[in-house]
Amino acid sequence: MKVKQISTKGLTVLFLGLAACQQVKEDAFAGRPNIIIILADDMGYGDLEVYNDESKIPTPSMNAMAAGGMRFTDAHSPSSVCTPTRYGLLTGRYAWRTPLKKGVLWVWDKPLIEKDRETMPKMLKKQGYHTVCIGKWHLGWRWPGKQGGFMNDTVAIGEYSMEERYQLWKKMDFSQPLGGGPLEAGFDYYFGDDVPNFPPYVFFENNKLLAMPDTLKPGNMFGAPGPMVSGWDLANVMPTLTQRAVSYIEEQGKKDTPFFLYFPLTAPHTPIAPADEFIGKSSAGRYGDYVNQVDYTVGQVMEALTRSGQRENTIVIFTSDNGSPGRNGEQMGGATGSVKNYDHDPGRPLRGMKADIWEGGHRVPFIISWPGKIQSGSVCDQLFGLNDLIATLAAVTGAPDREYEDSFDFNKVWLGMSDEPVREDLIHHSIQGMFSIRKGPWKLILGEGSGGWSPNPDKKPGVVLPPGQLYNLAEDLAEENNLYNEYPEIVAELTARLDRYKEQGFSNPDFK
């Protein structure tokens, strides 16, 4: 075979051409980095080694991400359960302002995001982004009926006890396009399985099912009853989502427009179904192995960005939708708190777990990486909520000024341009609808117990408990010393502040 010789002049022209192409791409991206949000499902603050030096789970990819970026120590999900957190993240508005006053959307529920609501993907599309969601949606759909219309229009959101809701699928036409969903919320493309433990057990693409359910989920398979496509494998969900995300990232490397990838994972939420190659990779049972698989997925995203030449111009965020319930993974589930039998505490050093109003329910890991923009190995202890992402990303991408009800701009904090506190306060919410408000070191909980799944160890016979809880987190991060009766003036101030935010419909003073 003859090798064609290229003249020096030819090489010069070639390199100049490549440089020009690269410059065109950089100009097209000016001020608009790619954005990836990886949202783990039910991962605790203490699951990651970089947050917990006693973790029994290897998390090298997330450790590396923190070493190359910024780690927040006081970041919080808008709720201690998933649906309201997803709503708050994508809209910048607390979900308790919607009809969902507690809990999560249930099987066959309709969309929670209002049709005319501004969302993160809608905002970014106006800035020229291609917007994609790959993974768990859990924000509702409109399911078409065989006789027309949508079968869940009359089903009240969050009404779990209605037995007939589990039979609604019998009147649905799965061959028809679905209403609502990610496309209506502003995404250009969607691929996922909606909710891994809810029917239908099948992958979705855009507003259709990729295959028609042809059987019912076996009784011994984890999840709510309902239709399923034959051969559905719960352990195949995470690998499929990971591969889809990696392929999308690599494809976008060939294009001249920025992208936004919202990548809500199905792990380590139940069904706890790690792929075979991850079993035994941790010292915390199947749960720990599933967390390790999440770490692998994070690594795959980073490697895809590097291979496709996009790492330097991409913001990558890793966080969780709430705390961990600490199930050990037995039969893809397990009792809450059972993973502690492996000497691993997913919430260390916090009190409580998923669903609770205590810190273990809503304080979450939050790591952000943007090479050359965000200082490597930096740690931020500012109070931050996942509902702040939309305002911050709007500022980063130069979107026109628009304030969001409960979202604050942390752009200057991320970029190291300011260390002034952005937030004065933040509201927390439990699965049962219990409220808490945080201001400075003070955290006021209005109600007894946790408002979630944790028992109340303070409830002893003959002891009269105060109607609320007050903690100084700067001195008592584990929330062990209730100061409610000792500081009535702080209780009154925080109660009035929370009431005002609820009544006026916003907490951002600049909201118009």
BADRENKOL-620054 format. One record per residue (C-alpha): x, y, z negated; residue in three letters. Coordinates in pm, whole numbers, plus 50000, padded with zeros to 5 digits. Example, Ala and Ser with C-alpha at 12.3 -4.5 7.8 and 13.67 -1.06 7.14 Angstrom:
<mipas>
512304955049220ALA513674989449286SER
</mipas>
This chain:
<mipas>
500005000050000MET501355033950093LYS501225061049831VAL500125094049975LYS502535121849890GLN501035154549771ILE502965186249839SER503815210449562THR501515235149730LYS498745209149723GLY499285202449355LEU499175239449281THR495865242849463VAL494535211849282LEU495485224248937PHE494185259149007LEU490915243549119GLY490645222448803LEU491455252448588ALA488815272648767ALA486225245248709CYS487135243848342GLN486885281748318GLN483455281048484VAL482305255248228LYS483715275347938GLU482055306948070ASP478745288548106ALA479065276847744PHE480195310747608ALA478715314647261GLY476685282847302ARG478435252347156PRO476925217847189ASN475045208846871ILE474585174146720ILE472635168246400ILE473005132946262ILE470295127546002LEU470715096045794ALA467575081045641ASP467645075645263ASP471405079945215MET472425091644870GLY474825118944762TYR477065092644602GLY477165067944893ASP480035085645070LEU483555081044938GLU484285117844992VAL481485126344746TYR481965097444504ASN485375083244415ASP483625052644268GLU481655044044585SER481805007444679LYS481225015145048ILE483945023145304PRO483025055545488THR486215064245685PRO484445082945968SER482535105845733MET485655110645522ASN487515121445836ALA484685144445937MET484885161745597ALA488665164345624ALA488265181745960GLY485385204345861GLY483335218245574MET481585198445301ARG478705213045100PHE478295202144739THR474935219244669ASP472915211344983ALA469285200044955HIS466585184245166SER463295204045167PRO461595173945010SER462625142044834SER460935121445108VAL461355120945482CYS458425135045685THR458365168845506PRO462135171345532THR462015165645909ARG459325192145943TYR461355217145739GLY464575210145927LEU462995215246270LEU460795245246181THR462485263745894GLY459215261845698ARG458405241645388TYR456035213045475ALA453915218645163TRP452555248945349ARG450895224045590THR448045199245517PRO450705174645394LEU450765184145026LYS452515152544910LYS453925119845046GLY454725112945412VAL452785106945732LEU451325071945736TRP450585046046002VAL448895061546312TRP448865097046165ASP448565126946399LYS451335152846451PRO452375174846160LEU454165201346370ILE451605226246501GLU451465230646881LYS452335267646867ASP455015264246598ARG458505276146689GLU460965247446648THR464695242546673MET464525225947017PRO462155252847149LYS464495280047025MET467565263347176LEU465855256647510LYS465375294147544LYS469145296947504GLN469755273147795GLY470215240747599TYR469185206047711HIS467375192247405THR467195155347315VAL465925134947021CYS467175099146981ILE466005079146680GLY463325080346412LYS460595106246470TRP458045101546187HIS456285134446256LEU453165119646415GLY451585113546758TRP448145114946915ARG447225079447010TRP444955076147319PRO441785055647288GLY440415030247534LYS437275051447568GLN439205084047604GLY440275109747349GLY442685102647067PHE441945076446804MET443505094646510ASN441955129146555ASP439555122846268THR442055106146035VAL443135129245752ALA446905133345730ILE448375114345438GLY445155095345351GLU446885062445272TYR443965043945116SER441795042545427MET441835005645516GLU440365010945862GLU443425031045970ARG445334997946003TYR442724986346255GLN442805017646473LEU445275001546714TRP442574977846837LYS440845007547003LYS444035022747145MET445285021847503ASP449055017447480PHE449475020947856SER448495057747845GLN450805087047762PRO450815097247398LEU449955132247282GLY452065152847047GLY455475138546960GLY458975151547038PRO458165165447384LEU455395187347249GLU457775198846975ALA460245211247236GLY462555182347325PHE463335175447691ASP463805138347625TYR463085113047350TYR464145077347290PHE463495058946966GLY461275036246762ASP459245063346582ASP459295046846235VAL461175013746191PRO458734999345934ASN455515010946109PHE453764996846415PRO453954995746707PRO457234976646695TYR458634987447031VAL460895014447171PHE459425047447291PHE460725068347580GLU459435103847611ASN455665100547556ASN455235063847649LYS455995029547511LEU458805011947700LEU456914979047682ALA453374968447599MET452894952247256PRO451824916547321ASP451754901146976THR451364909746608LEU454184914546361LYS454684882046166PRO453684883745802GLY457194874545689ASN458804902945886MET459464935545702PHE457024964045772GLY453374973945787ALA451014951245984PRO450264958546348GLY451174952446714PRO454654943346829MET456494934947150VAL457704898847159SER461274893947045GLY461504926346846TRP464684924946637ASP464994949246345LEU468784944846337ALA468994956546700ASN467484990946637VAL470565009146505MET472964995046771PRO470505004847046THR470095040246915LEU473855044046877THR474525032647233GLN471855055947369ARG473385085547185ALA476905077147302VAL475765073547664SER473945106747649TYR477005124847510ILE479235110447782GLU476755120148055GLU476585155747924GLN480355158347951GLY479915159948329LYS477465188948314LYS477815226448281ASP475085233148028THR475195229447649PRO473135202847477PHE471355198147145PHE471155162147022LEU468955156146720TYR469975121146612PHE467755109546321PRO468945074746224LEU466825046346089THR469475036245834ALA470035029245553PRO466225031045503HIS464274998545485THR464204975445671PRO467814972345555ILE469044953245860ALA472784956745922PRO474074940746242ALA476114908946194ASP479484926046242GLU478854948445938PHE477744921845693ILE480294919345412GLY482054951945504LYS481134967845170SER481064957444805SER477474969344763ALA475454941744927GLY473384945445242ARG472604981445150TYR476284990345138GLY476854972145467ASP474094992945628TYR475665025145501VAL478945013145650ASN477125008345981GLN475935044545961VAL479565054645916ASP480465034646227TYR477755053046423THR479215086546313VAL482605074646437GLY481115064346771GLN479645099146819VAL483005115346746MET484855091846981GLU482345098447261ALA482865135947221LEU486625131747237THR486525108547542ARG484275132547730SER486355163247645GLY483615180047440GLN484905177247085ARG486305212547063GLU483055228647174ASN480615208346966THR479135214746624ILE478515181346450VAL476425180346136ILE475935149945916PHE473375149145637THR470495128745491SER466735134345474ASP466605127945097ASN468285107544827GLY468565069744819SER466085046744642PRO469045023844573GLY467534991544703ARG470014962844734ASN468774950545073GLY467374917344953GLU464894905345218GLN465554938645394MET464294957445087GLY464754951144717GLY463684968644400ALA464495005544355THR467795009444175GLY468804973144234SER471994982044425VAL473414994144094LYS473874957344009ASN476874959444245TYR478284987444026ASP477455012344299HIS475345043144224ASP474045060244543PRO473185091644345GLY476285095344129ARG476645118543940PRO473005129543971LEU469855119443788ARG466995103243979GLY466545088744326MET464545092844645LYS461025106944582ALA462085123744254ASP462195160844173ILE465495155243990TRP468695162044187GLU469105126044301GLY465925129744504GLY466945159544716HIS470625169144674ARG472205153944984VAL475595150845153PRO476115177945414PHE479205179145635ILE479755201945934ILE482595200646184SER483455225746458TRP487165224346552PRO488885258146556GLY485845275546409LYS485175259046073ILE488135255445840GLN489365219845800SER489005204545458GLY486935233345324SER484315228945050VAL481315251745001CYS479415252544672ASP476675276544789GLN473035267044746LEU471835255145089PHE468685238745228GLY468305218545546LEU465505242945633ASN468325268645675ASP469635251145986LEU467275267646235ILE468095303346129ALA471805295646118THR471885279046461LEU469835307646605ALA472545331546486ALA475375309246611VAL473885307046960THR472905343646985GLY469175337846993ALA467065369546970PRO466275380446617ASP463415360646473ARG463035352946106GLU461715319645981TYR459505316745674GLU461885296845456ASP465165296445652SER468305317045585PHE471315323845809ASP474585307445689PHE476475315146009ASN479105337245839LYS479625311845561VAL480245284045813TRP482765305146002LEU484595316945690GLY483605353245752MET481905357245414SER481725340145079ASP478845361544954GLU475885340344835PRO473235337945107VAL470415322644905ARG469155335244573GLU466825305944521ASP465455273844674LEU462275253444626ILE462275215544577HIS459315191844621HIS458705155744517SER456715127244673ILE453795134344439GLN453795171444517GLY455645182844204MET457405216344244PHE460775228344125SER462585261144186ILE466305267444162ARG467925301544101LYS471615303644025GLY472435276343773PRO468825274343653TRP466385248043772LYS462755248743661LEU460565217843708ILE456845223343661LEU455625190543516GLY456735160543315GLU458825131843447GLY460215130543800SER457115133144017GLY458515103244202GLY459725067844142TRP462025071343842SER460725063043496PRO460625090643236ASN463085079942966PRO462235110642756ASP458655099742693LYS458805085042344LYS455925077242105PRO455185106041870GLY457265131142067VAL455425160642222VAL457015170542549LEU456925205842690PRO454805211043005PRO457915215443215GLY461665211043235GLN464465236643256LEU468085227643318TYR471315247043349ASN472975227443630LEU476315245243587ALA476605228643246GLU474265199043288ASP474295185143642LEU472835152143516ALA469715170643390GLU469865155643042GLU469295186342823ASN465825201542873ASN465955238442773LEU462335246742858TYR461375257742506ASN464615276842447GLU464445301542738TYR460835312542783PRO461915343942971GLU463685323243240ILE460695299743262VAL458385329643312ALA460645345743576GLU461035314143782LEU457355304943753THR456335339343880ALA458845337044165ARG457555302944276LEU453945314644256ASP454765344844470ARG456455323844739TYR453495300244751LYS450905327844769GLU452605350445024GLN453425321945265GLY457185327545291PHE460345329045079SER462635347545322ASN462185384745239PRO463005394145600ASP460185372945744PHE457725393645947LYS
</mipas>
